[in-house]
């Protein structure tokens, strides 16, 4: 674990050698949503392959680069593409960038994803602010020895998603005439989509949406003391009684179609959120 601290510091040093910016807001951009990073001004782009100890994104729709700069007047660092457990990385590896974000000064993390909708009130293209999550990945990024330098042994997840930020999302949505849903996101390991019986099970458990990311990153962010805001873009409906086959290409297509509203929402949030 001491090696982890050294790796974090090496990544931090490399990133800060490329820019004088001190971002306090981190963005993790999910499938089809990475173009938000194109809106960043005075940007510095660093390919993941260049950063010491960073994994490499292998999924279509994930550019695989870190973008630092200003967005709505706030200093941000954006992951244009994330890492997933199903790619073969460990939970510690896929959440390593969150550790590095904390090291360079990030205090607020906005994490986004494309997901399937389980609640009949949702629809493809719907935007949902995450109020809570269920971890069904079968793993946890905090398993193993704990380092007090990174966070407490038993971090509280009773309010993983910041309530004030959730309220802010609703206010910004109303201001921009964007319908905002609110619900529970459930994470699975993937890479296969769930069967009808599995979908029925997770719906009974209380999930409104299902996806293959986000929760590990949120767990590590909260362990590190970072405030979290989660946004989901519903790209397909996963209601067992109405289930139709879905492909990753369809997921990307819907995310691309929803992109203008998504970008307006995130920029509106950043415009009003307090930095630091």
N, C-alpha and C positions, 0 to 999 in steps of 0.2 A: 504493500500500500504506500510505503514511502516513495516508491518508484512513481506512483500516480501523481504525487505532489510535484515531483521533478518534471514529469511530462507536462503537467498543466503550466508550470513556469516556463518551460521551453516554448510551448505553443504561444503563451502570452507574449513572451519576448519577441518572437518572430512577427506576430501580428502588429505589435506596437512599433516594431522597427519599420513598418510600412506606412504608418500614419501617425499623426500627432493627435488625432481625435480621441476623445474619451467618452465612448457611448455609454449611456445609462439605461437605454432601452434595447432589448433584444427581440428579434422577430424570427420565428421559425415558420417558413412558408411551405405548405404542403403541396400535394399533386395538383398541377395546373394553376397554382396560385403564386408561383414564383415571380411572375412579371411585376408584382408590386415593387420588387427591388429596382426595376427600371425607373421608378419614380424618384429614387434617392438622388439627391444633388451632391455635387462635389465628392463623388464616390471614389472609393478605393476598392478594387476588386482583387480578391486573392483566391486562387484555385485551391480547393481542398487538398489536392495532391502536393501543394507546396508547403502546407502547414505541418510541422512536425507532429506526428502521432495522430493526425486526423484520419478517420476512415474515408473511403471514397464512395459516393452515391452511385448505385447501379440501376436505379429505377427510372423508366421513361417519365418525363415531366419534372425531373429534378436536375437542375443545371449543375449543381455540385460546386458552388462557390460562395465565399463569404463576401458580403458587400457592406462597407462602412461609409457613412456620410450623414447628410441631414435630410430629414423627411418631416415636413410641416414644422420646420424650425427646431426639431429635436435631433439630438445626436443618437444615431441608431447603428446597430450591427445586425445584419439580416443573413440568415442561412437560406440561401436560394437552393433549396433541396435539403432533405434530411436523410438520416440513416434508419434502417428498420431491422428489427430482430430477425425477420425472415430472410434477410440477406446473408445471414450466417455470422453476423457480428454478435458479440456478447452484449448484455444489457449495459455493462460499464462502458463499452466502446461506443454504443449509439448515443449515450448521454454525455460522453466526454466533452462535446462542444458546449454544453450548458455549464459545465465546470469552468471551462475557459472563459465563457461570457462573464461569469461571476468574477473571475480573476481580473478581467480588464475593466470592471466597474459596473456591469449591468445590475440594475436593481429591480427592473420590471421586465417580465417576459410575456410577449404576446405570441401564443402558439396557435397555429392554424392547421386544419386538415380537411381532406375530402373524405366523406363517409357515406354509409348507407343509412337510410331512414327507417326506423322501426315504428314510429308513432304515426298514426294515420293523419294527424294534423299537419305533418310535414309533407314536402313534395320535392321533386328534383329541382335544384336551384335555390332551395330555402337556405337561409342563413340562421344558425343557432348559436347562441352564446352558451357555453358549457357552465352548468352550475355545480356539477359533481361528476365523478367518474367511477367506473368499476373496472378493476384490473383482472382480466381473464387471460392474460398472456401466458400464465404459468411460470412467471419469473418476476424478479424484482431487482432493480439496479443497485439496491442498498445491501443485498446479501453479501456477507463476508465481513472481515474486520472493519470497524468504523474508525475514521480519523476525525477527532474533535475539531481539527483545523477546517474541515469541510462541512461539518454539521453534527447535530446530536444523534446518538445511537437510535433513539425512537422518535422520529419526527411526527408531529401531529398532522393528519390529513383531513380533519373534520371541516376545515374551511380552506381547502386547497386552492380554490378559485376566489379571488378577491371580490367581496360583495360590493364594495364601492365602484369597482371597475365594471362589474356586471350592470349596475344601475346606470353607469355612464354610457354603456353600449346601447341601452334602451333609449336614453335621451338623444344620443346621436342618431340612432335609427329613426326616431320620430322626426327629428329635425330635417333629415335628408329623405324622408318618406320611404324608408326601407323597412320592410316588415322583419322584426326580430323575434325568433322563437327562443325558448329557453328549455334546457333539458340535460339529461344525463348521457354522457358518452361512455361507451363500453369498448375496451381494447382487447383484441385477440392477437395471437402471434402471427396469423397468416402463414403462407401466402394465399391459401385457398379461401374462397368465400364460404360462408357458413351454409350448412344444409338447412332444409326447412325445419327439421326437428330442433336443430341448434338455435335457429332464429327464434323459434317459439319459446325455447328455454330462456334466452337472454331477454326477451321481451317480458317474460314473467318475472325476471329478476329486477326489472325496473328501468331497463335501458331505453332511451329514445333514439339513439344512433349507435352505429357500430363501425369500428375502423381498426387499423393495424399500426397505430402510432400514438403519439401525444402523451399517453399516461406515464411511460417511463421518464420522459423529459420533465413532466410536471412534478413527479416524485422527487427527482434530483434537484429541480429548481427550489422546491419548498424545503428540502433538506438543507439547501444552501442559503435559505432566507430570502429568496427572490420572490417578489409578488408575481402572481400569474393571472393572465386573462386568456381564456380559450375560446376560439371561434371555429365552428364547423360549417363547411359547405356541403349540403346534402346533394349527392350526385346521382343517387338511385334509391328506389324504395325496396326495402328488404322485408316486406310484410309476408309471412309464410303463405297465407291464403292466396296471395296475388303474385307470388314470386315468379320472375322471369329471369332467364340467364343474363348475366352482365359481364362485360369485358373491361379491362383497364382503359382501353381506348374510349369507351363510352364515358367512363368516369372523368377522363381528361376533357372530353368534349363538353360535358355539362359544367365542369369547373371553369373552362374557358368562357362559356356563355355567361356565367354568373360573375365573371371577373370585374366588369365595371362597377356593379353594386358593391362587391367585396372591397375594391380599392377605395371607393368613396367612403365606405364605412370605416376602414382602418385609418385613412387619412383624417377623417373627422374625429376619431378617437384620439389620435396623436395630437391633433390640433388643440384638444381640450385637456388632455392629461397633463399633470404636473410632472416635470422632469426631475429625476433624482429622488 
